[in-house]
Amino acid sequence: MKRRIIFDDLQVKRLSKQGRIIVLTGARQTGKTTVAHHCFADYNYLAIDDPVQRNDFLKLTSPQWHTFYPNAVLDEVQKEPALIDSIKATHDRFIDTRYLLLGSSQFLLMEKVKESLAGRCIIMEIYPLALPELMTKRFDDMLEQSFFAQYVTRKRDTDAICPSFSLDAQYTAKKKAYDFYLNYGGYPALTDEELTGEERDEWLKMYVRTFLERDIRDLASFRDLTPFMKLQKYLAHTTGALTNYSSIAKETGVSVPTVQRYLRYMEMSYQIVELPAWAANSLKKLVKAPKVHFLDNGVLRAILQKKGALTGNEFESAIVAEIYKQIKIYKLPLTCYHFRTQDGREIDLLLEAENYYIAIEIKMSEHINHTDARHLRNLQSILDKPIRHSFILSNDVRYYSLNDNITAIHAAAFLC
C-alpha cells in the first residue's frame, strides 16, 4: 500500500467539527476504499453496490442509523442517492454521528450532495498516484513534496536544483517511478511488483471496458455506446491538441452539443482534463479554444492499445496531468491554462497564482538548447501579472539556467 498525500488531511478532517460528513470522490480504482479502511478503520463499512444490502439500508430510520451505524463508511453511495437523505436526517438529529461517503461517479454523487448536504459536508477528491506517492512502498513511509510543490510554497528555489538529475541522491528511485508512470500511469493496483507488463496492460484494458460499461452507463443511460467510444478514441489520438467541437462532431457522427456533453461526462468521471485557454485581456490574437489532456497515461495507452515510445503530445499530456494532480493533491493555489496566439506562439502550461504566473514548456527531447525557450521569452509583455519563473521540462538530465528567468530541468526532477 502506497503512502497517500491525502492520509494526513483526512485524519485531521475526520476529527473536525465540519468533518461529520466527508464526501470522498474520484475515479474508480484510485484507492478510495483502501484509504477509507486505513483512515477510518473504526467505522462500520457498508457496501452500497450490494443490491440486497442496499434495499435493507433504505429501510433504516434515522434513529436506527444512530443506533446501529453512528460512524460508517458508505461505499459507492452514488448507487443509491436516496441514502444521502437518510444520512442528512441522521446528521441533523444526532450530533454524535459521523460518516464517510465514497463515490466513483462525481456527477451522480455531487448532484445529490449539492441538493441535500450543502453546508453539512467536506468534499475531497482522490486521484491516481502522483509521482511522490509512486516512490513510496508502504503507507507509513515518509512522503516528500516534489520540487514543484516546494517551489510554489516557497520552501525551495531554483538555486537548490542539482546541476544534473543523474547526480540526485534519489535519482534511481525517482527515475523508476517516472518510467513506470509514463508506461502505466498511476492506478494503485498496477504497482503490485508481482505483476508482469502484460498483466498491467490487461488490467488497463479491463479498466477502460469497466469505465464504459459501468460509469458511463450510470452517467448517461446510453443505449448505444458506439458514438461515445468513437469520441473516447478520437480524444486519445488527439490528446494535448486544441479542441474543435465541430471536427469532433464530424468524426464521431454526433451533434456539437452532444460532443460537449460527452466531454463533460469524461471530465466528471476523472478521465480527462479540459485545459482552458488563457485570455485575461482583450487581445484578439489569442486562440480561445481549450485543450484536452487525459488524466492518466496508462488509460490513454490502453484506449489506443499502444506500447512503446510516446508521441510528443502524449508526453505533454502525461506531464500536464501530473502537474494538475499535484496542484489538486497538495492544494496549491494555482489555476491551469494553456496559452496560444494565432501566429503559433504557444505555452503548454500557464499556471496562475494570485500575484504571478509560472510558465511551463514541455519537451520530450533528451537534449535541450536555447531555441526551446523561444516561446517563453518576452511573454511578460502580454500577461497582466509578473512571471515568477519559466521552466522547460524535458528528458534532458542536465540543468540549465537560461536567460530571462528560464530554467530547463528534467521532468522527474521537477515532479518527484
C-alpha positions as CSV (number, residue, x, y, z in Angstrom):
1,M,0.0,0.0,0.0
2,K,1.5,3.3,-1.1
3,R,1.6,6.3,1.2
4,R,-1.1,8.8,0.1
5,I,-0.8,12.6,0.4
6,I,-4.5,12.7,1.4
7,F,-4.0,10.5,4.5
8,D,-2.9,13.3,6.9
9,D,-5.6,15.7,5.6
10,L,-8.3,13.0,6.1
11,Q,-7.1,12.3,9.7
12,V,-7.5,15.9,10.6
13,K,-10.8,16.4,8.8
14,R,-12.4,13.4,10.4
15,L,-12.0,14.8,13.9
16,S,-13.1,18.4,13.0
17,K,-16.4,19.9,13.7
18,Q,-17.0,20.3,9.9
19,G,-16.0,16.7,9.2
20,R,-19.0,14.9,10.5
21,I,-19.8,14.1,6.9
22,I,-16.9,13.7,4.5
23,V,-17.5,13.0,0.8
24,L,-14.6,11.4,-1.0
25,T,-14.9,11.1,-4.7
26,G,-12.6,10.1,-7.5
27,A,-12.2,7.7,-10.5
28,R,-12.8,4.0,-10.0
29,Q,-9.8,2.1,-8.6
30,T,-8.0,5.2,-7.3
31,G,-7.8,3.8,-3.8
32,K,-10.9,5.3,-2.1
33,T,-11.8,2.0,-0.3
34,T,-8.2,1.3,0.7
35,V,-7.8,4.8,2.1
36,A,-11.2,4.5,4.0
37,H,-10.1,1.2,5.6
38,H,-6.8,2.8,6.7
39,C,-8.1,6.2,7.9
40,F,-11.5,5.1,9.2
41,A,-10.7,1.6,10.5
42,D,-13.1,2.2,13.5
43,Y,-16.1,2.9,11.2
44,N,-18.5,0.3,10.0
45,Y,-18.0,-0.4,6.3
46,L,-21.2,-0.6,4.2
47,A,-21.0,-1.7,0.6
48,I,-23.9,0.1,-1.2
49,D,-23.2,-1.6,-4.5
50,D,-24.6,-4.8,-3.0
51,P,-28.3,-4.6,-4.1
52,V,-29.6,-6.8,-1.3
53,Q,-27.9,-4.8,1.4
54,R,-28.8,-1.6,-0.3
55,N,-32.5,-2.3,0.0
56,D,-32.1,-3.1,3.7
57,F,-30.2,0.2,4.3
58,L,-33.0,2.1,2.7
59,K,-35.5,0.8,5.3
60,L,-33.5,2.2,8.2
61,T,-34.9,5.3,10.1
62,S,-32.5,8.0,11.4
63,P,-32.8,6.6,15.0
64,Q,-31.8,3.2,13.6
65,W,-28.8,4.7,11.7
66,H,-27.8,6.3,15.0
67,T,-28.2,3.1,16.9
68,F,-26.6,0.6,14.5
69,Y,-24.3,2.8,12.3
70,P,-23.4,6.0,14.2
71,N,-20.0,6.0,12.4
72,A,-19.9,4.4,9.0
73,V,-18.3,4.4,5.6
74,L,-20.8,4.2,2.7
75,D,-19.0,2.9,-0.4
76,E,-20.4,3.5,-3.9
77,V,-23.1,5.6,-2.4
78,Q,-24.0,7.1,-5.8
79,K,-25.6,3.7,-6.5
80,E,-28.4,4.8,-4.1
81,P,-28.5,8.6,-3.8
82,A,-31.6,8.3,-1.6
83,L,-29.4,7.1,1.2
84,I,-27.8,10.6,1.3
85,D,-31.2,11.9,2.6
86,S,-31.0,9.3,5.4
87,I,-27.5,10.5,6.3
88,K,-28.6,14.1,6.3
89,A,-31.5,13.4,8.6
90,T,-29.3,11.4,11.0
91,H,-26.7,14.1,10.9
92,D,-29.3,16.8,11.8
93,R,-30.9,14.8,14.5
94,F,-27.9,13.2,16.3
95,I,-24.7,15.3,16.8
96,D,-22.5,12.3,17.6
97,T,-22.8,10.7,14.2
98,R,-20.0,10.8,11.6
99,Y,-20.0,9.4,8.0
100,L,-17.6,9.0,5.1
101,L,-19.3,8.8,1.7
102,L,-17.4,7.2,-1.2
103,G,-18.3,7.5,-4.9
104,S,-16.7,6.9,-8.2
105,S,-19.2,9.0,-10.2
106,Q,-18.8,12.7,-9.5
107,F,-21.9,13.6,-11.4
108,L,-24.4,11.3,-9.7
109,L,-22.9,11.8,-6.3
110,M,-22.3,15.5,-6.4
111,E,-25.7,16.4,-7.7
112,K,-27.3,14.8,-4.7
113,V,-24.7,16.2,-2.3
114,K,-25.3,19.7,-3.5
115,E,-29.0,19.2,-3.2
116,S,-29.0,17.5,0.3
117,L,-25.7,18.1,2.1
118,A,-24.9,21.7,1.3
119,G,-23.2,23.2,4.3
120,R,-23.1,19.9,6.1
121,C,-20.1,18.1,4.5
122,I,-16.5,18.4,3.4
123,I,-15.9,17.3,-0.2
124,M,-12.5,15.8,-1.0
125,E,-11.1,14.2,-4.2
126,I,-8.6,11.4,-4.7
127,Y,-6.6,10.9,-7.9
128,P,-4.4,8.2,-9.4
129,L,-1.0,8.1,-7.6
130,A,1.2,11.2,-8.0
131,L,5.0,10.6,-8.6
132,P,5.9,11.3,-5.0
133,E,3.4,8.7,-3.9
134,L,4.6,6.2,-6.5
135,M,8.1,6.4,-4.9
136,T,6.8,5.0,-1.6
137,K,6.4,1.3,-0.7
138,R,4.3,1.3,2.5
139,F,1.5,3.5,3.9
140,D,3.8,4.6,6.7
141,D,6.7,5.7,4.5
142,M,8.0,9.3,4.6
143,L,6.5,11.3,1.8
144,E,8.5,14.2,0.5
145,Q,6.9,17.0,-1.5
146,S,8.0,17.3,-5.2
147,F,10.3,20.2,-6.1
148,F,7.4,21.8,-7.9
149,A,5.2,21.8,-4.8
150,Q,8.1,23.1,-2.7
151,Y,8.8,25.8,-5.2
152,V,5.2,27.0,-5.2
153,T,5.1,27.0,-1.4
154,R,8.5,28.8,-1.3
155,K,10.3,26.0,0.6
156,R,12.9,25.7,-2.2
157,D,14.1,27.8,-5.1
158,T,15.8,27.2,-8.4
159,D,19.3,27.7,-6.8
160,A,18.7,24.4,-4.9
161,I,18.4,22.3,-8.1
162,C,21.2,19.7,-8.6
163,P,23.3,20.6,-11.7
164,S,22.4,17.2,-13.2
165,F,19.4,15.0,-12.4
166,S,21.7,11.9,-12.6
167,L,23.6,13.3,-9.5
168,D,20.4,13.5,-7.4
169,A,20.8,11.3,-4.3
170,Q,17.4,9.8,-5.1
171,Y,18.0,9.5,-8.9
172,T,17.3,5.8,-9.1
173,A,14.0,5.9,-7.2
174,K,12.8,9.0,-9.0
175,K,13.7,7.6,-12.4
176,K,12.0,4.3,-11.6
177,A,8.8,6.0,-10.6
178,Y,8.9,8.3,-13.6
179,D,9.4,5.5,-16.1
180,F,6.6,3.5,-14.5
181,Y,4.3,6.5,-14.7
182,L,5.0,7.1,-18.4
183,N,4.3,3.4,-19.2
184,Y,1.4,2.5,-16.9
185,G,0.0,5.7,-15.3
186,G,-0.8,5.9,-11.6
187,Y,-3.5,3.5,-10.6
188,P,-2.6,1.8,-7.3
189,A,-3.4,-1.8,-8.4
190,L,-0.7,-1.6,-11.1
191,T,2.1,-1.0,-8.6
192,D,2.0,-4.6,-7.4
193,E,5.6,-5.7,-8.1
194,E,4.5,-9.3,-8.8
195,L,2.5,-8.1,-11.9
196,T,4.1,-8.5,-15.3
197,G,3.9,-5.9,-18.0
198,E,1.4,-8.0,-19.9
199,E,-0.8,-8.2,-16.8
200,R,-0.7,-4.5,-16.2
201,D,-1.7,-3.9,-19.9
202,E,-4.6,-6.3,-19.4
203,W,-5.7,-4.6,-16.2
204,L,-5.8,-1.3,-18.0
205,K,-7.8,-2.7,-20.9
206,M,-10.3,-4.1,-18.4
207,Y,-10.4,-0.8,-16.6
208,V,-11.3,1.0,-19.9
209,R,-14.0,-1.6,-20.5
210,T,-15.4,-1.3,-17.0
211,F,-15.4,2.5,-17.2
212,L,-17.6,2.2,-20.4
213,E,-19.9,-0.5,-19.0
214,R,-20.5,1.0,-15.6
215,D,-19.6,4.6,-15.1
216,I,-20.7,6.0,-18.4
217,R,-23.9,3.9,-18.4
218,D,-24.6,5.2,-14.9
219,L,-24.0,8.7,-16.0
220,A,-26.0,8.8,-19.2
221,S,-28.0,5.6,-19.5
222,F,-26.7,5.2,-23.1
223,R,-28.4,2.6,-25.2
224,D,-25.6,2.7,-27.7
225,L,-22.1,3.3,-26.5
226,T,-20.6,3.4,-30.1
227,P,-20.6,7.2,-30.5
228,F,-19.1,7.7,-27.1
229,M,-16.4,5.1,-27.8
230,K,-15.5,6.9,-31.0
231,L,-15.2,10.2,-29.1
232,Q,-13.0,8.5,-26.5
233,K,-10.7,7.1,-29.1
234,Y,-10.6,10.3,-31.1
235,L,-9.6,12.2,-27.9
236,A,-6.9,9.7,-27.2
237,H,-5.4,10.1,-30.6
238,T,-5.5,13.9,-30.3
239,T,-4.6,14.3,-26.6
240,G,-2.9,17.6,-26.0
241,A,-4.4,19.2,-29.1
242,L,-6.8,22.2,-29.4
243,T,-10.4,21.2,-29.0
244,N,-12.5,21.7,-32.1
245,Y,-16.0,20.7,-31.3
246,S,-17.2,20.7,-34.9
247,S,-14.4,18.4,-36.0
248,I,-15.0,16.0,-33.2
249,A,-18.8,16.0,-34.0
250,K,-18.0,15.2,-37.7
251,E,-15.6,12.4,-36.7
252,T,-18.0,10.8,-34.2
253,G,-21.3,11.4,-36.0
254,V,-23.0,13.3,-33.2
255,S,-24.0,16.9,-32.7
256,V,-21.8,19.6,-31.2
257,P,-23.9,19.8,-28.0
258,T,-23.6,16.0,-27.7
259,V,-19.8,16.3,-28.0
260,Q,-19.8,18.9,-25.3
261,R,-21.9,16.7,-23.1
262,Y,-19.7,13.7,-23.7
263,L,-16.6,15.8,-22.8
264,R,-18.3,16.9,-19.6
265,Y,-19.1,13.2,-18.7
266,M,-15.4,12.3,-19.2
267,E,-14.3,15.2,-17.1
268,M,-16.7,14.4,-14.3
269,S,-15.6,10.8,-14.2
270,Y,-11.9,11.9,-13.9
271,Q,-10.8,10.7,-17.3
272,I,-9.8,14.0,-18.9
273,V,-8.7,17.5,-18.0
274,E,-10.1,20.3,-20.2
275,L,-7.4,23.0,-20.1
276,P,-8.9,26.4,-20.9
277,A,-7.0,28.9,-23.0
278,W,-5.6,32.0,-21.1
279,A,-7.5,35.1,-22.2
280,A,-7.2,37.6,-19.4
281,N,-7.1,40.5,-21.8
282,S,-8.9,41.6,-24.9
283,L,-6.2,40.7,-27.4
284,K,-7.9,39.3,-30.5
285,K,-4.7,37.4,-31.5
286,L,-5.1,34.9,-28.7
287,V,-6.6,31.4,-29.5
288,K,-9.5,30.8,-27.2
289,A,-10.1,27.0,-27.8
290,P,-9.3,24.7,-24.8
291,K,-7.0,21.7,-24.9
292,V,-8.0,18.2,-23.7
293,H,-5.5,16.1,-21.8
294,F,-6.0,12.5,-20.5
295,L,-5.6,12.4,-16.7
296,D,-3.9,9.0,-16.7
297,N,-1.3,8.0,-19.3
298,G,-1.9,4.2,-18.7
299,V,-5.6,4.6,-19.6
300,L,-4.7,6.7,-22.7
301,R,-2.3,3.9,-23.9
302,A,-4.9,1.3,-23.2
303,I,-7.5,3.1,-25.3
304,L,-5.0,3.3,-28.1
305,Q,-3.9,-0.3,-27.5
306,K,-0.4,1.1,-27.7
307,K,3.0,0.1,-26.3
308,G,6.4,1.6,-26.9
309,A,7.5,5.2,-27.2
310,L,5.2,8.1,-26.5
311,T,4.5,10.8,-29.1
312,G,5.2,14.4,-28.1
313,N,1.5,15.1,-27.4
314,E,1.2,12.0,-25.2
315,F,4.3,13.1,-23.3
316,E,2.9,16.6,-22.9
317,S,-0.4,15.2,-21.6
318,A,1.4,12.9,-19.1
319,I,3.3,15.9,-17.6
320,V,0.3,18.3,-17.6
321,A,-1.8,15.6,-15.9
322,E,0.9,15.1,-13.2
323,I,1.1,18.8,-12.5
324,Y,-2.7,19.1,-12.4
325,K,-2.9,16.2,-9.9
326,Q,-0.2,17.7,-7.7
327,I,-2.0,21.0,-7.7
328,K,-5.1,19.3,-6.5
329,I,-3.5,16.9,-4.1
330,Y,-1.2,19.5,-2.5
331,K,-3.9,22.1,-2.6
332,L,-1.6,24.6,-4.4
333,P,-3.2,28.0,-5.1
334,L,-2.8,27.7,-8.9
335,T,-5.1,27.7,-11.9
336,C,-4.1,25.9,-15.1
337,Y,-4.3,27.3,-18.6
338,H,-2.6,26.9,-21.9
339,F,-1.5,29.9,-24.0
340,R,-1.5,30.2,-27.7
341,T,-1.6,33.0,-30.3
342,Q,-3.0,32.8,-33.8
343,D,0.5,33.2,-35.2
344,G,1.7,29.9,-33.5
345,R,3.3,31.1,-30.3
346,E,2.4,28.6,-27.6
347,I,3.0,27.9,-23.9
348,D,2.0,24.4,-22.9
349,L,1.0,25.3,-19.4
350,L,0.5,28.7,-17.8
351,L,-0.1,28.5,-14.0
352,E,-1.8,31.5,-12.4
353,A,-1.4,32.4,-8.8
354,E,-2.8,35.5,-7.1
355,N,0.2,37.7,-7.8
356,Y,2.2,35.9,-10.5
357,Y,2.4,33.3,-13.3
358,I,4.6,30.3,-13.8
359,A,5.1,29.4,-17.5
360,I,6.0,25.8,-18.5
361,E,7.1,24.3,-21.8
362,I,7.2,20.6,-22.1
363,K,9.7,18.9,-24.5
364,M,10.2,15.1,-24.8
365,S,13.7,15.7,-26.0
366,E,16.8,14.4,-24.2
367,H,18.8,17.5,-25.4
368,I,17.5,21.0,-24.7
369,N,19.0,24.1,-26.3
370,H,18.3,27.9,-26.2
371,T,15.8,27.7,-29.1
372,D,13.5,25.6,-27.0
373,A,12.9,28.7,-24.8
374,R,11.9,31.0,-27.7
375,H,8.2,31.0,-26.8
376,L,8.9,31.8,-23.2
377,R,10.9,34.9,-23.9
378,N,9.2,38.3,-23.7
379,L,6.0,36.7,-22.5
380,Q,5.7,39.3,-19.8
381,S,4.6,41.9,-22.4
382,I,1.3,40.1,-22.9
383,L,0.5,38.9,-19.4
384,D,-1.2,41.1,-16.7
385,K,0.9,39.9,-13.8
386,P,4.6,39.2,-13.4
387,I,6.1,35.8,-14.3
388,R,7.8,34.4,-11.2
389,H,9.7,31.9,-13.3
390,S,9.5,29.9,-16.5
391,F,10.5,26.2,-16.8
392,I,11.3,23.8,-19.6
393,L,10.5,20.2,-18.6
394,S,12.2,17.5,-20.6
395,N,14.1,14.3,-20.5
396,D,17.5,16.1,-20.5
397,V,19.3,15.2,-17.3
398,R,21.3,18.4,-17.3
399,Y,20.1,21.5,-15.5
400,Y,20.2,24.8,-17.5
401,S,19.8,28.3,-16.2
402,L,18.8,30.2,-19.3
403,N,18.4,33.9,-19.9
404,D,15.2,35.8,-19.0
405,N,14.5,33.8,-15.8
406,I,14.1,30.5,-17.6
407,T,15.2,27.1,-16.2
408,A,15.4,23.8,-18.0
409,I,15.1,20.8,-15.7
410,H,14.3,17.1,-16.1
411,A,10.6,16.5,-15.7
412,A,11.2,13.8,-13.0
413,A,13.5,16.2,-11.0
414,F,10.7,18.8,-11.1
415,L,7.8,16.5,-10.2
416,C,9.3,13.8,-7.9
